[in-house]
Amino acid sequence: MRSLSVRYKIILLFSLITVILVIVLSRISYVTVREIYLEQAAGHVKTLTSLAASDLDASYLLFLTAKADQAHNYYQSYLDGIVRQTAVANAFIFNKNLDVLVSSEKHRFGSELILNRSEIERLTIHQSGSSFPFADSDQNWYIWGFYNIDDRFYLGIRENINRLERINQLSTIFFWIGAAGVLLTVMGGWIIARTVARPVDKLVEFSKKIGRGDFEAQVPDKIYGEFALLKETMQQMQTDLAAKNDEREQLLAQIAHEIRNPLGGIELLAGLIKEDSLTESPAHNHSSKILQEVSGLKEQIAAFLYYNKPIESKPQQVQLKDILKDVKLIHAQRLQDKNIKLNFEDADYPLFFDPQHLKQVLTNLTANSIDAVEENGHISIKTFKNGSHGFEVCDNGPGLDPKYRKNIFKPFFTTKSNGSGLGLAICKKLCQQNNALLEYDENYKDGSRFIVITKE
């Protein structure tokens, strides 16, 4: 899976936009509704306070400070009438020191007025004002209205604004609406992402098959819209590449045929000369050298044709120990000539690989190790399963020069005087055809170590 696929990018983008919009819009909506309501409540309580004060007889207010019962009873009755007529929570009269002189409520209060001292002191005579909303001990929301009677005495009204609690609940409602919106967006984004990503994934897989040389790969279906145009383009590319590949194969086959024919004649004549000449004669030695070079050329031609041949992979579960038996037989004479010890450690589990391809890979890697080690050397082949499956081929040869390591899997690159430069390139190609990975271990210090990691 790609680090951050198109599918997840679309879902992430949709979700991020929705979250931002929901947070911003819900906050703006909540603040706007709350401010409008508080503005209306403040205007309403100021109007009520002004109306209540319009009928107030201020002649006896000084007697309240003297605690005259008759004046107290008069204003108590007046305030009770305001409460009955306007349905406010409380009406009261207080002085400029914020001492409540008379109130329609029985319990004492006054310290709360201190919080609104600045609003009260700014009022001019016959001007009304309001406080900020507040929650009382009964958990209800209220707002105060104030009226400056004569700079010494003030009329106060406390009005219930419980609708503010319902407005505050809008914040929670907006949160759940936003959460639902995000969920719907994620679902919608997933559907859209799936619609976009699925054809992309199909086309990517199709292009990989073409890249591996599978020019008979089935064109993906159920691809519409702009992706259909891309599919048609890739299909045309597949057709063109297949035609060019066929043309190249025919050309290579013709070249190989034209080279092999004279090589066959040279090989035949050199063989006759060798048979007719004395063992120690120059003619015998020269003919042997000619036969050796012809054999090398024929091997290079065969390797070249094999490398350029389309490879069809049929991977299956296969035991490496069964393949190794044939590889040992192929290299038996060379192993014996150099007295090389070949060790095999099997984890006793199958590898998912085409048997013939696995045999070719193991044959080439073993051949390279045989070429690299000196007499009495050793080669180790073992399977492993430590988070990934595969096998490794190690030898105690001189190892690869660091300056050559990045090129070892390129076609025709070789450090041998008689090498074709296709052995490791073929191994790499076969591994790719089987969804396997071939690597050279640069940290191995005792020679060379090639690792093949297979699909589980």
C-alpha positions as CSV (number, residue, x, y, z in Angstrom):
1,M,0.0,0.0,0.0
2,R,1.2,3.5,-0.8
3,S,2.3,5.7,2.1
4,L,-0.8,8.0,1.6
5,S,-3.0,6.8,-1.2
6,V,-5.4,8.8,-3.3
7,R,-8.3,7.3,-1.4
8,Y,-7.1,8.4,2.0
9,K,-6.1,11.8,0.7
10,I,-9.6,12.4,-0.5
11,I,-11.2,11.3,2.7
12,L,-8.8,13.4,4.7
13,L,-9.4,16.5,2.6
14,F,-13.2,16.1,2.8
15,S,-13.2,15.5,6.5
16,L,-10.8,18.4,7.2
17,I,-12.9,20.9,5.2
18,T,-16.1,19.7,6.9
19,V,-14.7,19.9,10.4
20,I,-13.5,23.5,9.7
21,L,-16.8,24.5,8.2
22,V,-18.8,22.9,11.0
23,I,-16.7,24.4,13.7
24,V,-16.8,27.9,12.2
25,L,-20.4,28.0,11.1
26,S,-21.7,26.4,14.4
27,R,-19.7,28.9,16.5
28,I,-20.9,31.8,14.4
29,S,-24.5,30.6,14.5
30,Y,-24.4,30.1,18.3
31,V,-22.7,33.4,19.1
32,T,-25.0,35.3,16.7
33,V,-28.2,33.8,18.2
34,R,-26.9,34.3,21.8
35,E,-26.0,38.0,21.1
36,I,-29.4,38.7,19.5
37,Y,-31.2,37.2,22.4
38,L,-29.2,39.0,25.0
39,E,-29.6,42.3,23.1
40,Q,-33.3,41.8,23.1
41,A,-33.4,40.8,26.8
42,A,-31.3,43.8,27.8
43,G,-33.6,46.2,25.8
44,H,-36.6,44.5,27.3
45,V,-35.4,44.8,31.0
46,K,-34.4,48.4,30.5
47,T,-37.8,49.2,29.1
48,L,-39.5,47.5,32.1
49,T,-37.3,49.4,34.5
50,S,-38.1,52.7,32.9
51,L,-41.8,52.0,32.9
52,A,-41.7,50.8,36.6
53,A,-39.9,54.0,37.6
54,S,-42.2,56.3,35.8
55,D,-45.0,55.8,38.4
56,L,-42.6,55.8,41.4
57,D,-43.0,58.6,43.9
58,A,-39.5,59.5,45.0
59,S,-40.6,61.9,47.7
60,Y,-40.3,59.4,50.5
61,L,-37.0,57.7,49.5
62,L,-35.0,59.6,52.1
63,F,-37.2,58.0,54.8
64,L,-35.9,54.6,53.7
65,T,-32.4,55.5,55.0
66,A,-34.0,56.4,58.3
67,K,-35.6,53.0,58.3
68,A,-39.1,54.4,58.7
69,D,-41.6,51.6,58.6
70,Q,-44.3,53.6,56.8
71,A,-42.0,54.5,53.9
72,H,-40.7,50.9,53.8
73,N,-44.2,49.5,53.6
74,Y,-45.2,52.0,50.9
75,Y,-42.3,51.1,48.7
76,Q,-42.6,47.3,49.5
77,S,-46.2,47.4,48.3
78,Y,-45.1,49.3,45.2
79,L,-42.4,46.8,44.3
80,D,-44.8,43.9,44.9
81,G,-47.1,45.5,42.4
82,I,-44.4,45.7,39.8
83,V,-43.6,42.0,40.2
84,R,-47.3,41.1,39.8
85,Q,-47.8,43.3,36.8
86,T,-44.6,42.5,34.9
87,A,-43.9,39.0,36.1
88,V,-40.3,39.8,36.8
89,A,-38.4,37.8,39.4
90,N,-37.6,40.7,41.7
91,A,-37.8,44.4,42.1
92,F,-35.8,46.4,44.6
93,I,-34.5,49.9,45.5
94,F,-30.9,50.5,46.5
95,N,-28.7,53.6,47.1
96,K,-25.5,54.7,45.5
97,N,-23.5,52.7,48.1
98,L,-25.2,49.6,46.6
99,D,-27.1,48.9,49.8
100,V,-30.5,47.3,49.1
101,L,-33.1,49.4,51.0
102,V,-36.3,47.5,50.1
103,S,-36.9,44.4,47.9
104,S,-39.9,42.3,46.8
105,E,-37.8,39.2,47.8
106,K,-37.4,38.2,51.4
107,H,-33.7,37.0,51.2
108,R,-31.0,39.6,51.5
109,F,-28.6,40.3,48.7
110,G,-26.5,43.2,47.5
111,S,-23.0,41.9,47.1
112,E,-23.9,40.8,43.6
113,L,-24.5,44.5,42.7
114,I,-20.8,45.2,43.3
115,L,-20.0,43.2,40.1
116,N,-22.1,45.8,38.2
117,R,-20.8,48.9,39.9
118,S,-19.3,50.4,36.8
119,E,-22.5,50.0,34.8
120,I,-24.6,51.6,37.6
121,E,-22.2,54.5,38.2
122,R,-22.3,55.4,34.4
123,L,-26.1,55.9,34.5
124,T,-27.3,59.5,34.5
125,I,-30.5,60.7,36.2
126,H,-33.6,59.0,34.6
127,Q,-31.4,56.7,32.5
128,S,-31.8,52.9,32.5
129,G,-29.2,50.2,32.0
130,S,-28.7,46.5,32.2
131,S,-26.2,43.9,33.6
132,F,-24.5,41.0,32.0
133,P,-26.5,37.7,32.3
134,F,-25.7,35.6,35.3
135,A,-26.7,32.3,36.8
136,D,-28.1,32.5,40.4
137,S,-27.9,29.8,43.1
138,D,-31.0,28.2,41.8
139,Q,-29.1,27.6,38.5
140,N,-31.5,29.8,36.5
141,W,-30.3,32.6,34.3
142,Y,-31.2,36.3,35.1
143,I,-30.4,39.8,34.0
144,W,-30.7,43.0,36.0
145,G,-32.1,46.3,34.9
146,F,-31.1,49.5,36.7
147,Y,-32.7,53.0,36.7
148,N,-31.1,56.1,38.2
149,I,-33.9,57.9,40.1
150,D,-32.0,60.9,41.4
151,D,-28.3,60.0,41.7
152,R,-28.9,58.8,45.3
153,F,-31.4,56.1,44.7
154,Y,-31.8,53.5,42.0
155,L,-34.6,51.1,41.0
156,G,-33.5,47.6,40.2
157,I,-35.3,44.7,38.4
158,R,-34.2,41.1,38.1
159,E,-35.8,39.3,35.1
160,N,-35.7,35.6,34.4
161,I,-34.0,34.7,31.0
162,N,-34.1,30.9,31.1
163,R,-34.2,30.8,27.3
164,L,-30.5,31.6,27.5
165,E,-30.0,28.0,28.8
166,R,-31.8,26.6,25.8
167,I,-29.6,28.8,23.6
168,N,-26.5,27.5,25.4
169,Q,-27.7,24.0,24.6
170,L,-27.4,24.9,20.9
171,S,-23.6,24.5,21.4
172,T,-24.2,20.8,22.2
173,I,-26.7,20.5,19.4
174,F,-24.3,22.0,16.9
175,F,-21.6,19.7,18.1
176,W,-23.7,16.6,17.4
177,I,-24.8,18.0,14.1
178,G,-21.1,18.6,13.2
179,A,-20.2,15.1,14.3
180,A,-23.0,13.7,12.1
181,G,-21.7,15.9,9.3
182,V,-18.2,14.7,9.7
183,L,-19.4,11.1,9.7
184,L,-21.5,11.6,6.6
185,T,-18.5,13.4,5.0
186,V,-16.2,10.5,5.8
187,M,-18.7,8.0,4.3
188,G,-19.2,10.2,1.3
189,G,-15.5,10.8,0.9
190,W,-14.9,7.0,1.2
191,I,-17.4,6.4,-1.6
192,I,-16.0,9.0,-3.8
193,A,-12.4,7.9,-3.0
194,R,-13.3,4.4,-3.8
195,T,-14.8,5.5,-7.1
196,V,-11.6,7.3,-7.9
197,A,-9.0,5.0,-6.4
198,R,-10.4,1.7,-7.7
199,P,-9.8,2.4,-11.4
200,V,-6.4,3.9,-10.5
201,D,-5.4,0.8,-8.7
202,K,-6.6,-1.4,-11.6
203,L,-4.6,0.7,-14.1
204,V,-1.5,0.7,-11.9
205,E,-1.7,-3.1,-11.7
206,F,-2.2,-3.3,-15.4
207,S,0.8,-1.0,-16.0
208,K,2.9,-3.2,-13.7
209,K,2.0,-6.3,-15.8
210,I,3.0,-4.5,-19.0
211,G,6.2,-3.4,-17.4
212,R,7.0,-7.0,-16.5
213,G,6.6,-7.9,-20.2
214,D,3.1,-9.5,-19.9
215,F,1.7,-8.1,-23.1
216,E,-1.2,-10.5,-23.0
217,A,-2.5,-9.1,-19.7
218,Q,-6.3,-8.6,-19.5
219,V,-7.4,-5.0,-19.8
220,P,-9.2,-3.9,-16.6
221,D,-13.0,-3.5,-17.0
222,K,-15.6,-1.2,-15.4
223,I,-13.5,1.9,-15.9
224,Y,-15.5,4.9,-17.0
225,G,-15.1,8.7,-17.6
226,E,-11.7,10.2,-17.9
227,F,-10.1,7.0,-16.7
228,A,-11.5,5.2,-19.7
229,L,-9.4,7.4,-21.9
230,L,-6.4,6.5,-19.9
231,K,-7.3,2.9,-20.2
232,E,-7.5,3.1,-23.9
233,T,-4.2,4.8,-24.1
234,M,-2.6,2.1,-22.0
235,Q,-4.2,-0.6,-24.1
236,Q,-2.8,1.0,-27.2
237,M,0.6,1.2,-25.5
238,Q,0.3,-2.5,-24.7
239,T,-0.4,-3.3,-28.3
240,D,2.5,-1.2,-29.6
241,L,4.9,-2.6,-27.1
242,A,3.8,-6.2,-27.9
243,A,4.4,-5.5,-31.6
244,K,7.8,-4.0,-31.0
245,N,8.7,-6.9,-28.7
246,D,7.7,-9.4,-31.4
247,E,9.7,-7.5,-33.9
248,R,12.7,-7.5,-31.6
249,E,12.4,-11.2,-30.9
250,Q,12.3,-12.0,-34.6
251,L,15.4,-9.8,-35.1
252,L,17.3,-11.4,-32.3
253,A,16.4,-14.8,-33.5
254,Q,17.5,-14.0,-37.0
255,I,20.8,-12.5,-35.7
256,A,21.4,-15.6,-33.5
257,H,20.7,-17.8,-36.4
258,E,23.1,-15.9,-38.6
259,I,25.8,-16.1,-36.0
260,R,25.2,-19.8,-34.9
261,N,25.5,-21.1,-38.5
262,P,29.1,-20.0,-39.0
263,L,29.9,-20.9,-35.4
264,G,28.7,-24.4,-36.1
265,G,30.9,-24.6,-39.1
266,I,33.9,-23.2,-37.2
267,E,33.2,-25.7,-34.3
268,L,33.0,-28.6,-36.8
269,L,36.3,-27.7,-38.6
270,A,38.1,-27.0,-35.3
271,G,37.0,-30.3,-34.0
272,L,38.3,-32.1,-37.1
273,I,41.6,-30.3,-36.9
274,K,41.9,-31.2,-33.2
275,E,41.2,-34.9,-34.0
276,D,43.8,-35.0,-36.9
277,S,46.6,-33.2,-35.0
278,L,49.0,-34.5,-32.4
279,T,48.2,-33.9,-28.8
280,E,51.1,-31.6,-28.1
281,S,51.1,-29.9,-31.5
282,P,50.3,-26.2,-31.9
283,A,47.4,-27.1,-34.2
284,H,45.9,-29.2,-31.4
285,N,46.2,-26.4,-28.8
286,H,44.9,-23.7,-31.2
287,S,41.9,-25.8,-32.2
288,S,41.1,-26.5,-28.5
289,K,41.2,-22.7,-27.9
290,I,38.9,-22.1,-30.8
291,L,36.4,-24.7,-29.5
292,Q,36.5,-23.2,-26.1
293,E,35.8,-19.7,-27.5
294,V,33.0,-21.0,-29.7
295,S,31.4,-22.7,-26.8
296,G,31.6,-19.4,-24.8
297,L,30.0,-17.5,-27.7
298,K,27.2,-20.0,-28.0
299,E,26.5,-19.8,-24.2
300,Q,26.4,-16.0,-24.5
301,I,24.0,-16.1,-27.4
302,A,21.7,-18.6,-25.5
303,A,21.8,-16.3,-22.4
304,F,21.1,-13.2,-24.5
305,L,18.1,-14.9,-26.1
306,Y,16.8,-16.2,-22.8
307,Y,17.0,-12.8,-21.2
308,N,15.0,-11.1,-24.0
309,K,12.5,-13.9,-24.1
310,P,9.1,-13.1,-22.5
311,I,8.8,-15.0,-19.2
312,E,5.5,-16.4,-18.0
313,S,5.5,-17.1,-14.3
314,K,3.5,-19.9,-12.6
315,P,4.4,-19.6,-9.0
316,Q,3.5,-22.4,-6.6
317,Q,4.6,-23.8,-3.2
318,V,7.9,-25.5,-3.8
319,Q,10.6,-26.9,-1.5
320,L,14.1,-25.5,-2.0
321,K,15.7,-28.8,-1.1
322,D,14.1,-30.4,-4.1
323,I,15.4,-27.8,-6.5
324,L,18.9,-27.9,-4.9
325,K,19.3,-31.6,-5.9
326,D,19.2,-30.6,-9.6
327,V,21.5,-27.6,-9.0
328,K,24.1,-29.9,-7.3
329,L,24.0,-32.2,-10.3
330,I,24.5,-29.3,-12.7
331,H,27.6,-28.0,-10.8
332,A,28.9,-31.3,-9.5
333,Q,32.0,-31.4,-11.7
334,R,33.0,-27.8,-11.0
335,L,32.4,-28.3,-7.2
336,Q,34.6,-31.4,-7.4
337,D,37.4,-29.7,-9.4
338,K,37.8,-26.9,-6.9
339,N,37.0,-29.1,-3.8
340,I,34.2,-26.7,-2.8
341,K,32.0,-27.6,0.1
342,L,28.3,-26.8,-0.4
343,N,26.3,-26.6,2.8
344,F,22.5,-26.4,2.9
345,E,20.3,-25.4,5.9
346,D,16.6,-25.9,5.4
347,A,13.9,-24.3,7.5
348,D,11.6,-26.9,6.0
349,Y,8.9,-24.6,4.7
350,P,7.9,-24.0,1.1
351,L,8.7,-21.0,-1.1
352,F,6.1,-19.4,-3.4
353,F,8.0,-19.4,-6.7
354,D,7.9,-20.9,-10.2
355,P,9.9,-24.1,-9.9
356,Q,11.8,-23.7,-13.2
357,H,12.5,-20.0,-12.4
358,L,13.7,-20.9,-8.9
359,K,16.0,-23.5,-10.4
360,Q,17.5,-21.0,-12.8
361,V,18.0,-18.4,-10.1
362,L,19.7,-20.9,-7.7
363,T,21.8,-22.2,-10.6
364,N,23.1,-18.8,-11.6
365,L,23.8,-17.6,-8.0
366,T,25.6,-20.9,-7.2
367,A,27.6,-20.6,-10.4
368,N,28.7,-17.1,-9.4
369,S,29.8,-18.3,-6.0
370,I,31.8,-21.2,-7.6
371,D,33.6,-18.7,-9.8
372,A,34.3,-16.4,-6.9
373,V,35.7,-18.8,-4.3
374,E,39.2,-20.3,-4.3
375,E,39.9,-24.0,-4.1
376,N,38.8,-25.6,-0.8
377,G,36.3,-22.8,-0.4
378,H,32.7,-23.2,0.8
379,I,29.2,-22.1,-0.2
380,S,26.2,-21.9,2.1
381,I,22.6,-22.0,1.0
382,K,19.8,-21.7,3.6
383,T,16.2,-20.7,3.9
384,F,14.9,-18.4,6.5
385,K,11.6,-17.2,8.0
386,N,12.1,-14.3,10.4
387,G,9.4,-11.9,9.5
388,S,9.8,-12.6,5.8
389,H,10.3,-15.7,3.7
390,G,13.2,-16.5,1.4
391,F,16.7,-18.0,1.0
392,E,20.3,-16.8,0.8
393,V,23.4,-17.9,-1.0
394,C,26.7,-17.1,0.8
395,D,30.3,-17.8,-0.1
396,N,33.8,-17.1,1.4
397,G,35.1,-15.4,-1.8
398,P,36.7,-12.0,-2.0
399,G,33.3,-10.2,-2.2
400,L,32.3,-7.5,-4.6
401,D,34.2,-4.2,-5.0
402,P,32.0,-1.4,-3.6
403,K,32.3,0.5,-6.8
404,Y,30.7,-2.3,-8.8
405,R,27.8,-3.1,-6.4
406,K,25.3,-0.7,-7.9
407,N,25.7,-2.1,-11.4
408,I,25.7,-5.9,-10.7
409,F,22.1,-6.4,-11.7
410,K,22.3,-4.4,-14.9
411,P,22.4,-6.5,-18.2
412,F,25.8,-7.1,-19.7
413,F,27.7,-5.8,-16.7
414,T,30.4,-8.2,-15.6
415,T,33.7,-8.3,-13.8
416,K,34.7,-11.6,-15.4
417,S,36.8,-11.8,-18.5
418,N,34.6,-14.6,-19.9
419,G,31.2,-13.6,-18.4
420,S,28.1,-12.6,-20.4
421,G,26.9,-10.1,-17.8
422,L,23.4,-11.6,-17.9
423,G,23.5,-14.1,-15.0
424,L,22.4,-11.8,-12.2
425,A,20.2,-9.7,-14.6
426,I,18.3,-12.9,-15.4
427,C,18.0,-13.7,-11.7
428,K,16.6,-10.2,-11.0
429,K,14.1,-10.5,-13.8
430,L,12.9,-13.9,-12.7
431,C,12.5,-12.7,-9.1
432,Q,10.5,-9.8,-10.3
433,Q,8.2,-12.1,-12.3
434,N,7.5,-14.0,-9.1
435,N,7.0,-11.0,-6.9
436,A,10.3,-11.7,-5.1
437,L,13.1,-9.4,-4.2
438,L,16.8,-10.1,-5.0
439,E,19.4,-8.1,-3.0
440,Y,23.1,-8.1,-2.4
441,D,24.1,-7.8,1.3
442,E,26.6,-4.9,1.4
443,N,27.2,-5.5,5.2
444,Y,28.4,-9.1,4.8
445,K,32.1,-9.1,5.5
446,D,33.1,-12.8,4.9
447,G,32.5,-12.9,1.1
448,S,29.4,-12.4,-0.9
449,R,25.8,-12.9,0.3
450,F,22.8,-12.7,-2.1
451,I,19.3,-12.7,-0.5
452,V,16.0,-13.7,-2.2
453,I,12.9,-12.6,-0.3
454,T,9.7,-14.3,-1.6
455,K,6.1,-13.6,-1.4
456,E,4.4,-15.4,1.6
